[in-house]
Amino acid sequence: MYFWLERYLRARQVEALRDAPRSGRPPAAARITAELIFQELSCPPSDWGYSTHTWTVAMLAAHLERRYGCAIHPDEVFARITQQFLAVPAASS
């Protein structure tokens, strides 16, 4: 707030209040989209040589990392799956 006010007082123009562009944190595993995750979920892990028929989030994250060469944390996989379900509009009655 202090620097924002200082910029305005120096310039006396509204444009001085605008935020400067920031590089920010790069998106985590941008190549691994929710659609790609659901595509991988369409086959059981046993089809990929795993000794189980049920995906866990941690196993899916490790699988995605190996398959696509892009590190993704299990929490991020879970968040993308959850966001996809929340984006679906409720059926009207």
Residue pairs with C-beta under 8 A, 6 or more apart in sequence:
4 17
7 16
7 17
8 16
8 17
10 16
28 72
28 73
28 76
29 64
29 68
29 70
29 71
29 72
29 76
31 68
31 70
32 64
32 68
32 70
32 72
32 77
32 80
33 80
34 80
34 81
34 83
34 84
36 64
36 68
37 60
37 64
37 77
37 80
37 81
38 81
38 84
40 60
40 63
40 64
40 67
41 55
41 60
44 53
44 54
44 55
45 52
45 53
45 54
45 55
45 59
45 63
46 52
46 53
48 63
50 59
50 63
52 59
57 74
57 77
57 78
58 74
60 74
60 77
61 72
61 73
61 74
61 76
61 77
64 70
64 72
64 77
65 71
65 72
